Amino acid sequence: MWCLYCLSQVDLRRAYNCEIMLTKIKIPLPDMINAILALDSSALDIDQVENLIKFCPTKEEMDMLKNYTGDKAMLGKCEQFFLELMKVPRVESKLRVFAFRITFSSQVDDLRSNLSTINNATTEVKESLKLRQIMQTILTLGNALNQGTARGSAVGFKLDSLLKLSDTRARNNKMTLMHYLCKLLSEKMPELLDFDKDLVHLEAASKIQLKNLAEEMQAVSKGLEKVEQELTASDNDGDISLGFQKVLKNFLDTAEAEVRSLISLYSEVGRNADSLSQYFGEDPARCPFEQVTQILVVFVKMFKKSREENGRLAEAEKKKLEKERAAANVAVKKDGADTDEPNLTSQILKHALKPRG
């Protein structure tokens, strides 16, 4: 009858869910304990370890079982499970260390990959001569358009101005500045049109938040601290933790070296991320890395779209002229030409399209 009393002390839903969890592990309880102490990820995977953590006995449940004087063989599966876990000193701490060890390599690999992506994107943007020439052409274009005004001799422009190129239209309302930029480059500097090929890692980098990386770095560092604490505490466990200590110490030696390397890379990335903002004359505090890369990604997409639209328009105009020539058998002028464009083009050619060393 004590078994019924015991079950009444353990929440029935918790006991039921615990038994379900145990049926999924499918190894005897003693073997499970050995796998925990050996940190054997071939016997228990991360999902199983995390479930074991959820069902570690509480202090109240342990006190209840410690005070039980009846036949332990009569206890339910949940209580039997609790009794086995209680044989391991600080079993929950050991399970959390186990979980950290299982996920450590993938965490570090993901962090290193994201940090390297940021570094690569920063280098690609700063070293792209094509992007630099396009930026110089945009500046000259802006100065030509604003000639005679206070903004007509600018030495630079805010990075977010790139996003306004598709909003500003010519007088005939048929062409945006982005369309005109693409047309100009296509005619005079076609080698710059594929500048986005220099920026292989830009889009991936634009999706990474440095704040999230900082939180992940902190989580790894704290996890390593917990490993060190449990390794020290296990010195007083006796023989039961000898194998656990040996495996954990080997892991800790390797993990500490990897984290030191990761911290060094993280510091380097922080400096490079700030330098990207500064490269465009922006304050990293007001226009951080994330904003810079997102603006550049949108600019690349707008550029491609306008270039494609120019191509379709040019093809349509060509077919139209061919039909008119066939019908009239005479040369006709292009209908709806922008009278502003020749003068503007001459200014751009004069100021921006000189051969660059």
C-alpha positions in Angstrom: 0.0 0.0 0.0 3.0 2.3 0.5 3.5 2.3 -3.2 0.1 4.0 -3.6 1.1 6.5 -0.9 4.4 7.2 -2.5 2.7 7.8 -5.9 0.5 10.3 -4.2 3.5 12.2 -3.1 4.8 12.5 -6.7 2.6 14.4 -9.0 0.7 11.8 -11.0 1.2 13.7 -14.3 4.9 14.1 -13.6 5.2 10.4 -12.8 3.3 9.4 -15.9 5.5 11.7 -18.1 8.6 10.4 -16.5 7.7 6.8 -17.3 7.0 7.8 -20.9 10.4 9.4 -21.1 12.1 6.3 -19.7 10.4 4.0 -22.3 12.0 6.2 -25.0 15.6 5.7 -23.6 15.3 2.0 -23.8 18.3 1.1 -21.7 18.4 -0.3 -18.1 18.7 2.2 -15.3 22.1 1.0 -14.2 23.4 1.3 -17.7 21.9 4.8 -17.9 23.8 5.9 -14.8 27.1 4.4 -16.2 26.5 6.4 -19.4 26.0 9.6 -17.5 29.2 9.1 -15.4 31.2 8.2 -18.6 29.7 11.2 -20.5 28.9 8.6 -23.2 27.1 10.4 -26.0 26.9 7.2 -28.0 24.5 5.8 -25.3 22.5 9.0 -24.6 21.9 11.8 -27.1 21.3 15.5 -26.4 17.5 15.1 -26.4 17.6 12.2 -23.9 20.0 14.0 -21.6 17.8 17.2 -21.6 14.8 15.0 -20.8 16.7 13.4 -17.9 17.5 16.9 -16.6 13.8 17.8 -16.6 13.0 14.7 -14.6 15.7 14.9 -12.0 14.1 14.5 -8.5 13.5 17.7 -6.5 14.7 18.1 -3.0 11.2 17.2 -1.7 11.1 14.1 -3.8 14.6 13.0 -2.6 13.7 13.6 1.0 10.5 11.5 0.6 12.5 8.6 -0.8 15.2 8.9 1.7 12.7 8.5 4.5 11.0 5.5 2.9 11.6 2.3 4.9 9.5 -0.1 3.0 10.3 -2.5 0.2 11.9 -0.4 -2.6 11.1 -3.1 -5.1 7.4 -2.2 -4.7 8.0 1.4 -5.9 6.9 2.6 -9.2 9.1 3.2 -12.2 9.4 6.9 -11.6 10.5 6.3 -8.0 13.0 3.6 -9.0 14.4 6.1 -11.5 14.7 8.7 -8.9 16.5 6.3 -6.5 19.1 5.5 -9.3 19.8 9.1 -10.0 20.2 9.8 -6.3 23.2 7.4 -6.2 25.1 10.0 -8.3 26.3 13.1 -6.3 24.9 16.3 -7.9 23.4 14.3 -10.7 21.6 17.3 -12.2 24.8 19.3 -12.4 26.6 16.3 -14.0 23.7 16.0 -16.6 24.0 19.7 -17.4 27.7 19.3 -17.9 27.0 16.2 -20.1 24.6 18.3 -22.2 27.1 21.1 -22.6 29.8 18.6 -23.7 27.5 17.1 -26.3 26.6 20.5 -27.9 29.9 22.2 -27.4 31.5 21.4 -30.8 28.5 22.4 -32.8 28.1 25.6 -30.8 31.7 26.5 -31.3 31.6 25.6 -35.0 28.5 27.8 -35.6 30.0 30.7 -33.7 33.3 30.4 -35.6 31.4 30.2 -38.9 29.3 33.3 -38.2 32.3 35.3 -37.0 34.3 34.3 -40.1 31.4 35.3 -42.3 31.4 38.8 -40.7 35.2 39.1 -41.2 35.0 37.9 -44.8 32.1 40.3 -45.6 34.0 43.2 -44.1 37.1 42.5 -46.1 35.2 42.0 -49.3 33.4 45.3 -49.1 36.4 47.3 -48.1 38.6 45.7 -50.8 36.1 45.9 -53.7 37.5 48.4 -56.2 34.3 48.1 -58.2 32.1 49.0 -55.4 34.4 52.0 -54.6 34.2 53.2 -58.2 30.4 52.9 -58.1 30.2 54.9 -54.9 32.5 57.6 -56.5 30.2 57.7 -59.5 27.1 58.1 -57.3 28.8 61.0 -55.5 29.7 62.7 -58.8 26.2 62.1 -60.1 24.7 63.8 -57.0 27.1 66.7 -57.3 26.2 67.2 -61.0 22.5 67.1 -60.2 22.9 69.6 -57.4 25.3 71.9 -59.3 24.7 75.5 -58.3 23.3 74.6 -54.9 24.8 74.3 -51.5 24.9 70.5 -51.9 26.6 70.6 -55.3 30.2 70.1 -54.0 29.8 67.3 -51.5 32.8 65.2 -50.6 30.6 62.3 -49.4 27.1 61.2 -48.7 25.3 59.3 -46.0 25.2 55.6 -46.6 21.4 55.4 -46.4 21.2 57.8 -49.3 21.8 54.7 -51.5 18.3 53.6 -50.7 16.9 56.8 -52.1 18.3 56.3 -55.6 15.2 54.4 -56.6 12.9 57.1 -55.3 14.3 60.1 -57.2 13.0 60.3 -60.7 14.0 62.3 -63.8 11.7 65.1 -65.0 9.8 62.9 -67.4 9.1 60.5 -64.4 10.2 57.5 -66.5 13.7 57.0 -65.1 15.0 56.9 -61.5 18.5 57.8 -60.5 19.2 54.1 -60.0 18.0 53.4 -63.6 20.2 56.2 -64.8 23.2 54.9 -62.8 22.9 51.5 -64.3 22.5 52.9 -67.8 25.5 55.1 -67.4 27.7 52.3 -66.1 26.5 49.9 -68.7 27.5 52.3 -71.5 30.8 53.6 -70.1 32.0 51.2 -67.4 30.4 47.8 -68.0 33.1 46.1 -66.1 31.6 47.4 -62.8 28.1 45.9 -63.3 29.0 42.6 -61.6 30.4 44.3 -58.5 28.2 42.1 -56.4 30.4 39.1 -57.2 33.0 40.7 -55.0 30.6 40.6 -52.1 30.2 36.8 -51.6 29.5 36.9 -47.9 27.6 40.1 -47.7 24.0 38.8 -47.6 24.8 36.1 -45.1 26.6 38.6 -42.9 23.6 41.0 -43.0 21.5 38.3 -41.2 23.9 38.0 -38.3 23.3 40.1 -35.2 26.4 40.9 -33.2 24.3 41.1 -30.0 23.3 37.4 -30.5 26.9 36.4 -31.0 27.8 38.1 -27.8 25.1 36.2 -26.0 26.3 32.9 -27.5 29.8 33.7 -26.5 28.7 34.4 -23.0 26.7 31.2 -22.8 29.8 29.1 -23.9 32.0 30.8 -21.4 29.5 30.3 -18.6 29.0 26.7 -19.6 32.8 26.2 -19.4 32.7 27.7 -15.9 30.1 25.2 -14.8 32.3 22.4 -16.1 35.2 23.6 -14.1 33.0 23.9 -11.0 31.6 20.4 -11.3 35.1 19.0 -11.9 36.3 20.6 -8.7 33.3 19.5 -6.7 33.6 15.9 -8.0 36.9 15.6 -6.1 34.9 14.8 -3.0 32.6 12.2 -4.7 34.8 9.2 -4.2 35.3 6.3 -6.6 31.9 6.8 -8.3 33.2 9.9 -10.1 36.7 8.8 -11.0 35.8 7.9 -14.6 33.7 11.1 -14.9 36.6 13.2 -13.7 39.0 11.7 -16.2 36.7 12.3 -19.2 35.7 15.7 -18.1 39.3 16.9 -17.5 40.3 15.8 -21.0 37.3 17.6 -22.5 38.1 20.7 -20.4 41.7 20.9 -21.6 40.5 20.9 -25.3 37.5 23.1 -24.7 39.5 25.9 -22.9 41.9 26.1 -25.8 39.0 26.4 -28.3 37.3 29.1 -26.3 40.4 31.1 -26.0 40.8 31.0 -29.8 37.1 31.9 -30.2 37.4 34.9 -27.8 40.4 36.2 -29.9 38.4 35.9 -33.1 35.4 37.6 -31.5 37.5 40.6 -30.5 38.9 40.8 -34.0 35.4 40.7 -35.5 34.3 43.5 -33.2 37.1 45.7 -34.5 36.4 44.8 -38.1 32.7 45.4 -37.8 33.3 48.9 -36.5 35.9 49.6 -39.2 33.2 48.8 -41.9 31.0 51.6 -40.6 34.0 53.9 -40.4 35.0 53.0 -44.0 31.8 54.6 -45.2 32.3 57.6 -42.9 29.6 56.5 -40.4 29.7 56.4 -36.6 29.6 52.7 -35.5 27.3 53.7 -32.6 24.7 55.3 -34.9 25.2 53.1 -38.0 26.4 49.7 -36.7 27.6 46.8 -38.8 24.1 45.3 -39.1 22.7 48.5 -40.6 25.6 48.9 -43.0 25.3 45.4 -44.4 21.6 45.6 -44.6 21.7 48.8 -46.6 24.3 47.4 -48.9 22.2 44.2 -49.5 19.2 46.3 -50.4 21.3 48.5 -52.7 22.7 45.4 -54.5 19.1 44.1 -55.1 17.9 47.5 -56.2 20.8 47.8 -58.6 20.1 44.4 -60.1 16.4 45.1 -60.5 17.0 48.5 -62.2 19.6 47.0 -64.5 17.1 44.2 -65.5 14.4 46.8 -66.1 16.8 48.9 -68.2 17.4 45.8 -70.3 13.8 45.0 -70.8 13.1 48.7 -71.7 16.0 48.8 -74.2 14.7 45.6 -75.8 11.2 47.0 -76.1 12.5 50.3 -77.6 14.6 48.3 -80.1 11.6 46.3 -81.3 9.5 49.4 -81.5 12.1 51.2 -83.6 12.5 48.2 -85.9 8.7 48.1 -86.5 8.6 51.8 -87.2 11.5 51.6 -89.7 9.9 48.7 -91.4 6.7 50.6 -91.7 8.0 53.9 -92.8 11.4 52.8 -94.1 12.9 55.9 -92.6 15.0 56.5 -89.5 12.9 57.8 -86.6 13.9 59.4 -83.4 13.4 57.6 -80.2 10.0 58.6 -78.8 9.9 60.1 -75.3 13.7 60.7 -74.9 14.7 62.6 -71.7 16.1 65.9 -72.8 17.9 66.3 -69.6 20.0 63.2 -70.1 22.6 64.5 -72.6 23.6 67.4 -70.5 23.7 65.3 -67.4 25.7 62.6 -69.1 28.3 65.1 -70.3 28.7 66.4 -66.7 29.1 62.8 -65.4 31.6 62.0 -68.1 33.5 65.1 -67.4 33.7 64.6 -63.6 33.4 60.9 -62.9 34.4 58.8 -65.8 38.0 59.7 -66.1 40.4 56.7 -66.2 41.2 55.7 -62.6 44.7 54.6 -61.5 
